[in-house]
Amino acid sequence: MKVFHTENGKEIVYVQMQDIMYLSNETDIPIPATIFTKVFTGVTIVDDSNRFEFVRFDEEHEVKFFKCLKFIIDFDQYKEYSDEQLEEEVKRLATQANEVAEKWNGMTAEERKQNACLYDDHRNLGYMINFLSEIYAVKHGKRTMPFPDFVKLPEKPKKWQFFRKKKM
């Protein structure tokens, strides 16, 4: 997940460690050296204890790099979505992923070699779906994340009560 912010008139992006590890291990996208050196100093171990931590990037090319990566969810884009809107977005992405899978499955081995980006697209769509579920969990108080201080979390949705107590 990523969060954009303006600090002292300059656009900044905060990106979670999990996303950086996904970029590093699961994609062939070249990571700018400045991003790599900010995250990977010495031995970097990312596990459940730190995968949601945010790393701050303030150089213009770093911000531009993360803006272009649509599969890394922008929290601000989805934080105000209702449960129904999140569900619709997940369905839309799942439909896209299924279409990619059908296309991939209909190809010969040679065609697959020439269209390896389809495999990446499918994996990235699944990654997006996973993080939309994380947003749902955050909104419902089932997951906490160490968001930067400026991030305003949406209010937890109120449960509708079917039976209401009468005032006496």
Secondary structure, 3 states (H helix, E strand, C coil): CEEEEEECCEEEEEEEHHHHHHHHHHCCCCCCHHHHHHHCCCCCCCCCCCCCCEEEECCHHHHHHHHHCCCCCEHHHHCCCCHHHHHHHHHHHHHHHHHHHHHHHCCCHHHHHHCHHHHHHHHHHHHHHHHHHHHHHHHCCCCCCCCCCCCCCCCCCCCCCCCCCCCC
